[in-house]
């Protein structure tokens, strides 16, 4: 069976090796005669799964012991509330608003304390990462907050803000495992898994233990969202998303086995350069993000009319290139070229873009 070239923003394409490996052991997991779906999260066999997933992620990302790793439910969205409830000890956070999910996170944080907008690119339609605030702007704050890659608009931070010693919290949902990063630059980072790490329903959260060991900042924090309690219980305060974490572990192993984050970063840069090159060469396509803010993971562009954009999406789908419609908030075209999308798929898309342009001009 020829699988489609899947450019969906998430849930997104999974590495085929991961799907095949899960399929092969679906009915008989680790010699138990049962599916992993039927296996108790308290069993030794499952303990090995979650421990191995965490160990694999620690190795891939170089996560030091001073940071805890959690596999939570509720997607990235639930952590928009979990973060202020755990970290807002002084009641103040400094937010950089560079897109929809950054804005939603700031609005959610404002329910629990003062979420101060230190910079925003909303006036220019989120077409860029705004100029970064000076380190002094973060003085007296519990944390600075960014959404490192803006999935909808196709923009990405190419350098982190200097928060002047204040911890940086980053939503890395759509650039998780896309390139090497230094975990110690962050107080906390988190990602909904459904782009680069596995299925939806798992949120991977990496946190400097010293920020959370005293327990949540706010007494109203639900027990489930208490990061210190979750760390103490190894993400098993209740029944975790066992199958999701199992798949994430396989994806982490796949990233390691394909050269780790260094190699992934190089492949992703090559894919992005191919696609942006096609946009920039063309008289038909117009990139949405200002070039210095372009994302390596979500490439957004427009055609002259919504009708042509619909035709582009439909004809692409007819050729097995799927998931190209832009987010419903903005329209246009979005090609998400996450880790599991190979360079061949990007070459096919570029060839389609060129032939489409010839056919309509
Ligand atoms: N942050 C970013 C950057 C996202 O792209 C998304 C969803 N696509 C979210 C947060 C929300 O994630 P979830 O659906 O897992 O709650």
Boltz pocket constraint, residues with backbone or C-beta under 6 A from the ligand:
constraints:
  - pocket:
      binder: B
      contacts: [[A, 9], [A, 10], [A, 74], [A, 75], [A, 76], [A, 77], [A, 78], [A, 101], [A, 147], [A, 149], [A, 150], [A, 151], [A, 152], [A, 171], [A, 172], [A, 173], [A, 174], [A, 192], [A, 193], [A, 202]]
      max_distance: 6.0
